[in-house]
């Protein structure tokens, strides 16, 4: 994974406008939003940072005197770059070893990551968005997360407004048909706490009591860390699977609670090497369990430490 691009010094200092301002103040004011658009479009914090850095470089070389609305211009540039990148990312993920999961991000400081609403931020939704075309995904993200007017989205995507409305409608239906309504953040944490308690004891009955009938367990090791090659699904199969790995998974580890993508998550730390764990739950119980075994996938989670890189294999997979 590429190192996180360095933020220009003036942005780190607040990007104060002045006689030497070369577009920093306009860019800094919307940087969080640009990252939020790119992250929701790509499901990767590292790729989103690369896009934002690319937009910054393009903005510096742009004749800004001709730009009437800098925020709109920057959002348009970001979205179009993401559409292009998403098209190539789709083919890369088809050859990804094992299950690909979106990269979790720390949302403790900015719960909505620059958006008007936290829609399209939960990992379960980001996973569903992978099934949309890049253009459908862009229309959905701009409308549902950032509340852009349909006319502006049409301008960004260079489409007719009626077609944009159809894209958003189809995307909404896809999301609504493919997942249940999530419980509150507090209830989600209670489900996760109960899941960990049952998993640590290998309590089959306790696990089955927490799961929805069609629960799915996903493990992302990226071919670098031993992990289940395909998702495990079904209440009894997932409970059996979790109970079977309980001895190795929870022995000699510490737990670090973090907030990622607006929900509670846990870093399972063994010798300083983290495994990420979170769940999605509804009134029917836990719908999805997500294990992040590839260390670089956790680089955007602040408490997991800096400089996490691939190649640190913690041993047999937890899931």
Secondary structure, DSSP 8 states (H G I E B T S, - for coil): --------HHHHTT---STT-SSHHHHHHHHHHHHHHHHHHHS-HHHHHHHHHHHHHHHHTS-GGG-S-HHHHHHHHHHHHHHHHHHHHHHHHHT-SS-------B-SS-TTTTSSS-TT-SHHHHHHHTTS-HHHHHHHIIIIIT---HHHHHHHHTS-HHHHHHHHHHHHHHHHHH---B--HHHHHHHHHHHHHHHHHT-HHHHHHHEEEEEEEEEE-TTTS---SS-EESHHHHHHHHHHTHHHHHTT-EEEEEEETTEEEEEEEETTEEEEEEEEEETTEEEEEEEE-SGGGGTTSGGG-S---TT---SS---
